[in-house]
Amino acid sequence: MTKSTKLGGTFTLHGTSTSLYRMGYGAMQLAGPEVWGPPRDVDGAIAVLQEAIAAGVNHIDTSDYYGPHVTNQIIKKALHPYPAGLFIVTKVGARRGEDKSWLHALSRKELVDGVHDNLRNLGVDALDVVNLRVGGMMAPSEGSIEEPLTLLAELKRQGLVRHAGLSNVTPRQLQEGQRITEIVSVQNFYNLAHRNDDAFVDALAKQGIAYVPFFPLGGFTPLQSSELDRVAASVEATPMQVALAWLLQRSPNILTIPGTSSVNHLRDNLGAAALELPPDAIAALNAIAETVRAASQSTQ
Ligand SMILES: NC(=O)c1ccc[n+]([C@@H]2O[C@H](COP(=O)([O-])OP(=O)(O)OC[C@H]3O[C@@H](n4cnc5c(N)ncnc54)[C@H](OP(=O)(O)O)[C@@H]3O)[C@@H](O)[C@H]2O)c1
C-alpha cells in the first residue's frame, strides 16, 4: 500500500512556527570509518546531502564531533549558503579521544567550545537546535543535567542557539530540563527492535515534543531479522523502508533521521515515507521487539 504525503508529512516543533518533514537525514555516516576523519569519497558524501535537499528534506542531524569537524565541514561545502527553511540540528556534550573513543565533554568550556566549533564549521551565526547529549554510549543514566543545560540556555539567550533539545535522557531528566528551558526535541536510541522508550515516546507525543530516534535502522550494524525480511517481501519494500515506515506510523511526533553514505540508500530510505504498513504487518513487526526483549532477559 502506498500513500502520497510528502516525506511523511510535517511536525511543528513545540513552541515554534517551524515545521519539519518527518523524514529527515542523519549525517553521521558521512565521516570516515568509525566516524573518524574524512570519508573515502568526499564527492559522494556531498552528492548524498545535495540529493536529500533536492528531495525536499529540511531536517539534517549532525554534530561537530563527527569526524571530528569533518561532517559539518562537508555539510557546509555541500549546502552553504543554506536553502531557506533548512534546519540543521546538532549536539554538544561529547568529544572524541585521539584513540577514536567517545568521551563526555560537559564542562562549561567544552560546551561553549562545542557550540563555537559547530557555528564555525557549519558557517552560521546561530544554530537551529542544539541537543545536550548526556548519559552512556547507548543508554541514558539518571543524574542532574542542570549545570550543562543552564549553560545551553545561556547560549540560547545570547542568540547563538535558537532551540534546545536533549539526547540520551530519561523522562526525569526531561522534566528537570523543562524547568530550565523550553525543550523542542528528545533524541534517544529507538527502533522497531529496541523499544525501551515506548512509554516515553507516547508521553512526549502528548506534550507535542518531537521524538527523534537515533539508530533508526539499527545503527552501525543495521537491523537483521527474518521476520522483518518477510514483512518487507509481503509489502514489496526493502527491510530498511519497512523499519522507517514503522517508525513513522508508530507516533506522529517521531521524526526520522536515517543515516547513509549512499545516494541509493538515501533514495530507498526516503521512499519509506510513501509506504503504508497494513495492521497485520505492524503486528508482525511489534512481535520482533518482544522476541528481542525475551532473548535479552533469558541471557541476563
Ligand atoms: N544522539 C546520539 O547520541 C546519536 C547517536 C548515534 C546517531 N545519531 C544520529 O542519528 C543518525 C542515524 O543514526 P546512524 O546513522 O548511526 O544509524 P542508522 O540510521 O540506524 O543506520 C545507518 C546504517 O544503515 C545503513 N543504511 C542506511 N540506509 C540503508 C538502506 N536503505 N539499506 C541498507 N543499509 C542502509 C548505513 O550504511 P550506508 O552508509 O552504506 O548506507 C549505516 O551502516 C546519525 O546519522 C546521527 O545523526 C545520534
The ligand as an ORCA input file, in Angstrom:
! r2SCAN-3c Opt
* xyz 0 1
  N      22.274     11.444     19.808
  C      23.092     10.437     19.675
  O      23.738     10.013     20.622
  C      23.257      9.780     18.331
  C      23.903      8.546     18.251
  C      24.005      7.944     17.011
  C      23.480      8.560     15.882
  N      22.882      9.775     15.989
  C      22.266     10.416     14.799
  O      21.332      9.516     14.247
  C      21.547      9.376     12.849
  C      21.130      7.990     12.412
  O      21.907      7.010     13.056
  P      23.010      6.143     12.332
  O      23.378      6.730     11.018
  O      24.073      5.910     13.289
  O      22.295      4.756     12.171
  P      21.065      4.230     11.291
  O      20.431      5.339     10.547
  O      20.255      3.389     12.176
  O      21.803      3.241     10.277
  C      22.887      3.605      9.498
  C      23.444      2.353      8.859
  O      22.465      1.787      7.999
  C      22.986      1.675      6.663
  N      21.881      2.012      5.764
  C      21.224      3.184      5.681
  N      20.239      3.110      4.781
  C      20.266      1.864      4.268
  C      19.498      1.190      3.304
  N      18.487      1.784      2.671
  N      19.816     -0.111      3.043
  C      20.828     -0.733      3.676
  N      21.597     -0.144      4.617
  C      21.315      1.149      4.903
  C      24.120      2.661      6.602
  O      25.108      2.239      5.683
  P      25.351      3.022      4.283
  O      26.133      4.243      4.625
  O      26.125      2.030      3.484
  O      24.025      3.321      3.720
  C      24.662      2.601      8.021
  O      25.511      1.489      8.172
  C      23.042      9.645     12.690
  O      23.361      9.979     11.378
  C      23.258     10.748     13.692
  O      22.965     11.989     13.089
  C      22.743     10.377     17.199
*
